[in-house]
């Protein structure tokens, strides 16, 4: 996937959507299309100020409204490309449940290793993300990606050519800035889980 002969100067800014009710409660949210809370809208407005100086060649968004609204409030509604591959991990039967609730049924459950019954397994999510990364790397310039918590963690881990199963080592809060780029021409994570002033 990564061509070592090509200089990697591109930056990709990954943005997890602002807060929703289920995100606040720690409930797994994939296909349930929830709106942002008032705090989530405020977080997205703060992103607008933080991203003001960026000049993106392309802006991509998940089709789900929490990501699209975050993108809009952050000032990138015009020209955004909605990509179904950026939708959140399909949690299947675990949709709407907290990790504690899931682990009462499956004590050793780890999303990044086992996936979800009646939902997606790690390799399926990895294939979706790899498709997006190939598209992104074909763009000559910086790219913004508005997506979701687990999907963004998979994006970061695949950017640096590690297996999806390593995604559990990354923590990602709502409406944070995450920058992917390169270090000595190798894919690297430049900034991770950066909070915007106003929220901790």
Helices and strands as residue ranges (DSSP letters): E 12-16, H 21-25, H 38-50, E 58-61, H 65-73, E 81-82, G 84-86, G 92-94, H 99-105, H 111-114, H 122-137, E 143-147, H 149-159, G 164-169, E 177-183, E 186-194
